[in-house]
Amino acid sequence: MQKIIFIELPVARKEQYVTDITESLFALNKSIHIFAQKNKLVALDRLLWVRKPDSFLPHAIFQESDQENSDLLEPILLIDRPVRLTADVLILHDPLPVDQIGSYELIIDFAELYDQNRLKDSRQRYKVFRDSGRFDLSFEKLGSFLKLIKAS
């Protein structure tokens, strides 16, 4: 059964949370897909480049031609649609319908507590994931999650 962890997001800093999680998972040699709407990919790309001056997270924005040259891809891919390529982890910067989620070991979503409408949407996604019967679901605070994965 695939695992989905909803990370509690008490403030509107999702991009920072995404990069923190990406950095921690990359340190564990995990391959990562980050799903976001097309108009957010460039901002995420830039943030991954300038995040820390003394560190580098090898990443790229997915291009359709990459499907044919998967051996040349970076371990972190920014995607704006489902792809046939595999990775260990999918981070959902933006929602993705349950039927479009591939066979990732771990999926990260966010419970956006800082806004009532986003919180309502987060709860709805949780219910859809739960009702699909495909996923083992849990909630974590960011700090707890980062400690958890570093201990694994």
Backbone hydrogen bonds, N-H to C=O, Kabsch-Sander energy under -0.5 kcal/mol:
donor,donor_aa,acceptor,acceptor_aa,energy
2,Q,134,R,-1.4
3,K,105,E,-1.7
4,I,136,D,-2.7
5,I,107,I,-2.6
6,F,4,I,-0.5
6,F,138,S,-3.2
7,I,5,I,-0.6
7,I,109,D,-2.8
8,E,6,F,-0.5
8,E,140,E,-2.8
9,L,111,A,-2.9
13,R,11,V,-2.3
17,Y,13,R,-2.0
18,V,14,K,-3.0
19,T,15,E,-2.2
20,D,16,Q,-2.4
21,I,17,Y,-2.7
22,T,18,V,-2.5
23,E,19,T,-2.6
24,S,20,D,-2.1
25,L,21,I,-2.5
26,F,22,T,-2.8
27,A,23,E,-1.9
28,L,24,S,-0.6
28,L,25,L,-0.9
29,N,26,F,-2.2
30,K,25,L,-1.8
32,I,75,P,-3.1
33,H,89,V,-2.6
34,I,77,L,-3.0
35,F,33,H,-0.6
35,F,91,I,-2.7
36,A,79,I,-2.4
40,K,37,Q,-2.5
41,L,37,Q,-0.7
41,L,38,K,-1.1
42,V,38,K,-0.5
44,L,40,K,-2.1
45,D,41,L,-2.8
46,R,42,V,-2.6
47,L,43,A,-2.4
48,L,44,L,-2.4
49,W,45,D,-1.4
50,V,46,R,-2.3
51,R,47,L,-1.2
55,S,52,K,-1.6
57,L,48,L,-0.5
60,A,76,I,-1.6
62,F,60,A,-0.6
62,F,78,L,-2.9
66,D,63,Q,-2.3
67,Q,64,E,-1.6
68,E,65,S,-1.1
69,N,65,S,-0.6
70,S,67,Q,-0.5
72,L,69,N,-1.9
73,L,70,S,-1.0
76,I,58,P,-1.0
77,L,32,I,-2.8
77,L,75,P,-0.5
78,L,60,A,-2.8
79,I,34,I,-2.9
79,I,77,L,-0.6
88,D,31,S,-0.7
89,V,31,S,-2.1
90,L,106,L,-2.3
91,I,33,H,-2.9
92,L,90,L,-0.6
92,L,108,I,-3.3
93,H,35,F,-1.7
93,H,91,I,-1.2
94,D,35,F,-1.4
100,Q,97,P,-2.3
101,I,98,V,-1.2
102,G,100,Q,-0.6
104,Y,102,G,-1.2
105,E,88,D,-1.1
106,L,88,D,-1.8
107,I,3,K,-2.5
108,I,90,L,-3.0
109,D,5,I,-2.4
109,D,107,I,-0.5
111,A,7,I,-2.3
112,E,110,F,-0.9
113,L,9,L,-1.3
113,L,111,A,-1.4
114,Y,9,L,-1.0
115,D,112,E,-0.8
119,L,115,D,-2.7
120,K,116,Q,-2.3
121,D,117,N,-2.2
122,S,118,R,-2.6
123,R,119,L,-2.5
124,Q,120,K,-2.1
125,R,121,D,-2.4
126,Y,122,S,-2.4
127,K,123,R,-2.2
128,V,124,Q,-2.3
129,F,125,R,-2.8
130,R,126,Y,-2.9
131,D,127,K,-3.0
132,S,128,V,-1.3
133,G,129,F,-0.6
133,G,130,R,-1.2
134,R,129,F,-0.5
135,F,129,F,-0.6
136,D,2,Q,-3.2
137,L,135,F,-0.6
138,S,4,I,-1.7
140,E,6,F,-2.4
142,L,8,E,-0.5
145,F,141,K,-2.6
146,L,142,L,-2.8
147,K,143,G,-2.1
148,L,144,S,-2.4
149,I,145,F,-2.6
150,K,146,L,-1.8
151,A,147,K,-1.7
152,S,148,L,-0.7
